Amino acid sequence: MPAQAYYQTPGHAIAAGVALTMVDIIAVASRFWARKRNKQQLKADDWLIVPAALLTMGIGIDMVYGVSQHGQAAFLEIPPDFNGNPLQLVTPQLAATSKTQFVFTLLLPLALGFIKLSILMFYRRIFSATTASKRHRFLSGMVVFVTIWTLAFLVANLSQCGLNLGASIFGSAEDIETNCPGTMFLDLALCITDFVTDILIFCIPAPLIWRLNMSTANKLTAIAIFLLGSATIVASILRLVMQVQIVTVGFAPDADPILTSTQFLYWGMIECGVGIFATCLPVFQVLFRKLPWASLVQSVRGTLSSANRSYNTSSTSQQSIYTKRTVDVTSHPTHWNTSSTSVAGRSVNKSEHYPVEDFPVELQVREGKNGNEAV
């Protein structure tokens, strides 16, 4: 009888399915509450995390159901009168295992995809000042890539058994190996590309922040806050390691297919559950007012916005042009009201409105000749 790891026990499997689901519900609800308290508009990054949480909840329910039917977190029960190859065994217990695993393979890429899309849309919300900027085009390209990645693995999981879909739900392990070739390697490909994509996504903010005219300490603090969500990478690494172990064992006769399936589901649930919570962390700044998150992000947005607004002049190189905007958020909670403009020593009254979509706090931006100086 193979050894049973802690994550293959009923208690840990149920705890992962229930506890992480509850934590994610609280995290998403707190995210929406934080937006409302800060009088911020709900955007795509907020709405995309909702289906991710619902899909993760579905994975948790799937796990708990599998445990209740002894199809997960249980040893394989072989009938006393069975003397054949264990890989050819078909029992209600194994049918429950196959059903829960099939549902999981459909929900997992969707949940991971929505989590990644929420993160990317959050980046676009913060860093993309205009739709014509290179940052906006790059982030939009990443959104398209993740969407294609999600749909590709969803279709691949649906079609991996061809017309023999029943074999993956009601058949024996040998039937699955015969009718659904490459199943484990498809799962491994999902793990590898998921990990690589996570690394790429969480590396995006660093170069964008580092080019800003901020102090080094503020840059590092801002990067650290964005990297709060990198806990997803740790969960992704763990799931990749476990998947490599599963592929190594394969359909070995001495391997317990139920415990192997539990290992597969458990670490997928961990990655999705941790991913949703970590994705919501940067939005929780309203709960921790002492963190410098609001002012840092306003500096980011102000600098990026100023870089996209420059004033044309026909004056000589000695002519100085600068614009000083002082934000007054007391007049209206959703707009920046800017004051006067001084051009070449002349004072010009000017009133502009900029949407405050994220962190409505006081900000001063000064544009120099390069249009990228923030104070």
C-alpha positions in Angstrom: 0.0 0.0 0.0 1.5 3.4 -1.0 2.2 6.0 1.6 -0.4 8.7 2.0 0.9 12.3 2.2 -0.8 14.9 4.3 -2.5 16.5 1.3 -4.0 13.2 0.3 -5.9 12.8 3.6 -9.7 13.7 3.8 -9.1 16.4 6.4 -6.6 18.4 4.4 -8.5 17.9 1.1 -11.8 19.2 2.7 -10.0 22.0 4.5 -8.4 23.2 1.3 -11.7 23.1 -0.6 -13.7 24.9 2.2 -11.2 27.2 3.8 -9.7 28.6 0.6 -13.2 29.1 -0.8 -14.2 31.1 2.2 -11.0 33.2 2.2 -11.5 34.0 -1.5 -15.1 35.1 -0.9 -14.0 37.4 1.9 -11.1 38.7 -0.3 -13.3 39.5 -3.3 -16.0 41.1 -1.1 -13.3 43.2 0.7 -12.0 44.3 -2.7 -15.4 45.6 -3.8 -15.9 47.2 -0.4 -12.5 48.9 -0.6 -13.4 50.3 -4.1 -16.7 51.6 -2.7 -15.1 53.2 0.3 -12.5 54.9 -1.8 -15.2 55.9 -4.3 -13.4 54.2 -7.1 -15.1 52.9 -10.2 -15.4 49.2 -10.6 -13.5 48.1 -13.7 -12.6 45.0 -15.6 -9.9 43.9 -13.1 -12.6 43.8 -10.3 -15.2 42.0 -12.3 -12.8 39.4 -13.7 -11.9 38.2 -10.2 -15.6 37.3 -9.6 -15.7 34.4 -12.1 -12.3 33.3 -11.0 -13.6 33.1 -7.4 -16.7 31.2 -8.6 -14.7 28.7 -10.6 -12.4 28.2 -7.6 -15.4 27.6 -5.5 -16.5 25.0 -8.0 -13.2 23.3 -7.7 -13.6 23.3 -3.9 -17.1 21.8 -4.1 -15.7 19.2 -6.6 -13.0 18.2 -4.1 -15.4 17.9 -1.2 -17.9 15.9 -3.3 -15.1 13.5 -4.3 -14.0 13.0 -0.7 -17.6 12.3 0.3 -17.8 9.6 -2.4 -14.4 8.2 -1.4 -13.3 9.2 -4.9 -10.6 11.5 -3.5 -8.3 11.3 -0.4 -8.9 7.6 0.0 -7.1 4.4 -0.8 -8.3 2.3 -3.7 -10.7 -0.4 -2.6 -10.2 -3.6 -4.6 -13.0 -6.1 -4.4 -11.9 -9.4 -2.8 -12.8 -11.5 -5.8 -10.8 -9.3 -8.2 -7.5 -10.9 -9.3 -6.7 -9.0 -12.5 -4.7 -5.9 -13.3 -5.6 -3.0 -11.0 -5.4 -0.7 -14.0 -8.4 -2.6 -15.5 -10.5 -2.2 -12.4 -13.8 -0.3 -12.8 -15.8 0.4 -9.6 -18.1 3.2 -8.4 -15.2 4.6 -6.3 -13.0 5.0 -9.4 -16.0 6.4 -11.4 -16.3 9.1 -8.7 -12.6 9.8 -9.0 -12.8 10.1 -12.8 -15.8 12.4 -12.6 -14.3 14.8 -10.1 -11.0 14.9 -12.0 -12.7 15.6 -15.3 -14.7 18.5 -13.8 -11.4 19.8 -12.3 -9.6 19.7 -15.7 -12.3 21.9 -17.2 -12.5 24.4 -14.3 -8.7 24.8 -13.7 -7.6 26.6 -16.9 -10.6 28.9 -16.7 -9.9 29.8 -13.1 -6.2 30.4 -13.7 -7.0 32.4 -16.9 -9.4 34.8 -15.1 -6.9 35.3 -12.3 -4.2 36.3 -14.8 -6.6 38.5 -16.7 -7.6 40.3 -13.5 -4.0 41.0 -12.7 -3.2 42.3 -16.2 -6.3 44.6 -16.3 -5.2 45.9 -12.9 -1.8 46.8 -14.4 -3.5 48.5 -17.3 -5.7 50.4 -14.9 -2.6 51.8 -13.1 0.0 52.1 -15.8 -1.9 52.8 -19.0 -2.5 56.5 -19.2 -3.7 56.5 -22.8 -4.8 53.8 -25.3 -2.2 54.9 -27.7 0.7 54.3 -25.3 3.1 51.4 -25.8 2.3 50.2 -22.3 -1.4 49.9 -23.2 -0.7 48.0 -26.4 1.7 45.6 -24.6 -0.7 44.9 -21.7 -3.6 44.5 -24.2 -1.4 42.0 -26.1 -0.8 40.1 -22.9 -4.6 40.0 -22.3 -5.1 38.5 -25.7 -2.3 36.0 -25.1 -3.8 34.8 -21.8 -7.2 34.6 -23.3 -5.9 32.3 -26.1 -3.9 30.3 -23.6 -7.0 29.7 -21.4 -9.2 28.7 -24.3 -6.5 26.5 -25.9 -6.2 24.4 -22.7 -9.9 24.3 -22.2 -10.5 22.9 -25.7 -7.5 20.6 -25.4 -8.9 19.1 -22.2 -12.4 18.7 -23.8 -11.1 17.0 -26.9 -8.2 14.9 -25.5 -10.3 11.8 -25.5 -11.9 12.5 -28.9 -15.2 10.7 -29.3 -14.4 8.4 -26.3 -15.3 11.0 -23.7 -17.0 8.3 -21.6 -13.7 6.5 -21.2 -12.3 9.4 -19.2 -15.4 9.5 -16.9 -16.4 5.9 -16.5 -13.5 3.8 -17.8 -10.6 2.2 -16.0 -7.1 3.6 -15.8 -6.1 1.5 -18.7 -9.1 2.8 -20.8 -8.0 6.4 -20.0 -4.4 5.6 -21.0 -5.6 4.0 -24.3 -8.4 6.5 -25.3 -6.9 9.7 -23.9 -3.2 9.6 -24.9 -1.0 12.3 -23.5 -3.3 13.2 -20.7 -0.6 13.6 -18.1 1.7 15.4 -20.5 -1.1 17.9 -21.3 -1.5 18.5 -17.6 2.3 19.0 -17.3 2.2 21.4 -20.3 -0.5 23.4 -18.5 1.7 23.6 -15.3 4.8 24.7 -17.2 3.1 27.4 -19.3 1.2 28.5 -16.2 4.4 29.0 -14.3 6.2 30.8 -17.1 3.2 33.1 -17.7 3.0 33.9 -13.9 6.7 34.8 -13.9 6.2 37.1 -16.9 3.1 38.8 -15.5 4.7 39.5 -12.1 7.8 41.0 -13.7 5.8 43.6 -15.7 5.5 46.3 -13.0 9.3 46.4 -12.0 10.7 48.1 -15.2 7.7 50.4 -15.5 8.1 51.7 -12.0 11.9 51.9 -12.2 11.7 54.3 -15.1 9.6 56.8 -13.0 11.1 59.9 -11.5 10.7 58.7 -7.9 13.2 58.0 -5.1 14.8 54.6 -5.1 13.1 53.8 -1.7 9.7 54.7 -3.2 10.4 52.6 -6.3 11.3 49.6 -4.2 8.3 50.0 -2.0 6.0 50.3 -5.0 7.5 47.2 -6.6 7.2 45.3 -3.3 3.5 46.2 -3.1 2.9 45.0 -6.6 4.8 41.8 -5.8 2.4 40.9 -3.0 0.6 38.8 -5.6 3.7 36.8 -6.3 2.5 34.2 -3.7 0.8 32.8 -6.7 4.2 31.9 -8.2 5.1 29.8 -5.1 1.8 27.9 -5.4 2.5 27.4 -9.2 6.0 26.1 -8.5 4.6 23.6 -5.9 2.0 22.4 -8.3 4.5 22.0 -11.1 6.8 19.9 -8.8 3.8 17.7 -7.9 2.8 17.3 -11.5 6.3 16.2 -12.4 6.0 13.5 -9.7 2.6 12.4 -11.1 4.0 12.1 -14.7 7.0 10.2 -13.3 4.8 7.7 -11.6 2.4 7.6 -14.5 0.0 4.6 -14.7 2.3 2.3 -12.7 0.4 -0.7 -11.4 1.6 -0.1 -7.8 0.4 3.5 -7.8 -2.9 4.4 -6.2 -4.9 6.2 -8.8 -7.1 7.9 -6.2 -4.2 9.3 -4.2 -2.6 10.4 -7.4 -5.8 12.2 -8.5 -6.1 13.8 -5.0 -2.5 15.2 -5.4 -3.5 16.7 -8.7 -6.7 18.4 -7.5 -5.3 19.5 -4.1 -2.4 21.6 -5.5 -4.6 23.0 -8.3 -7.0 24.2 -5.6 -4.1 25.7 -3.6 -2.8 27.7 -6.6 -6.3 29.1 -7.5 -7.2 29.9 -3.9 -3.9 31.6 -3.1 -3.9 33.3 -6.5 -7.3 35.0 -5.9 -6.3 36.2 -2.4 -2.9 37.5 -3.5 -4.5 39.3 -6.5 -6.8 41.2 -4.2 -4.0 42.2 -1.7 -2.9 45.4 -3.5 -6.4 46.8 -3.5 -6.7 46.4 0.3 -4.6 49.5 0.9 -7.8 51.2 2.2 -7.7 48.8 5.1 -4.1 49.8 6.0 -4.0 53.6 5.8 -0.4 53.8 7.0 0.9 52.1 3.9 2.2 54.6 1.2 0.4 52.7 -1.5 -2.0 55.5 -2.4 0.5 58.2 -2.9 2.9 55.9 -4.7 0.3 54.8 -7.2 -0.9 58.4 -7.7 2.8 59.3 -8.5 2.9 56.4 -11.0 -0.3 57.5 -12.7 0.7 61.2 -12.6 4.1 60.6 -14.1 2.7 58.3 -16.8 0.0 60.8 -17.6 2.4 63.7 -17.8 4.7 61.8 -20.1 1.8 61.7 -22.6 1.0 65.4 -22.4 3.6 67.8 -23.8 3.3 71.4 -24.9 4.7 72.5 -28.3 6.7 75.7 -28.4 8.5 77.6 -31.1 10.6 79.5 -28.6 14.4 79.2 -28.3 16.2 76.5 -26.2 16.5 79.0 -23.4 12.8 79.3 -23.1 11.5 77.3 -20.1 8.1 75.7 -20.1 6.6 74.1 -17.0 3.2 73.2 -15.8 2.3 72.8 -12.2 -0.9 71.1 -11.3 -2.3 71.0 -7.8 -5.0 68.5 -7.3 -8.0 69.5 -5.2 -10.0 66.4 -4.4 -12.4 68.2 -2.1 -14.5 69.8 -4.9 -15.4 66.5 -6.6 -14.5 63.0 -5.5 -13.9 61.7 -9.1 -12.0 64.5 -10.8 -8.7 66.3 -10.5 -9.1 70.1 -10.7 -5.9 71.6 -12.0 -4.9 75.2 -11.3 -2.8 77.7 -13.3 -0.3 77.1 -16.1 2.8 79.2 -16.5 4.4 79.4 -20.0 7.6 81.3 -20.5 6.9 83.4 -17.5 3.3 84.2 -18.4 0.5 83.1 -16.2 -2.4 81.5 -17.9 -5.6 80.4 -16.1 -6.4 76.9 -17.0 -8.9 74.4 -15.7 -8.7 70.7 -16.6 -10.4 67.6 -15.3 -8.8 64.2 -15.1 -10.7 61.1 -14.0 -9.4 59.8 -10.7 -10.0 56.1 -11.3 -8.0 54.7 -8.5 -6.6 56.6 -5.6 -8.2 60.0 -5.0 -5.5 61.7 -2.9 -3.6 65.0 -3.3 -0.9 64.9 -6.0 1.4 67.5 -7.5 2.9 66.9 -10.9 5.4 69.2 -12.6 6.2 68.7 -16.2 9.6 69.8 -17.4 10.9 69.8 -20.9 10.8 66.1 -21.1 7.3 66.0 -19.6 8.1 63.4 -17.0 9.0 65.1 -13.7 6.8 64.3 -10.8 6.9 65.9 -7.4 
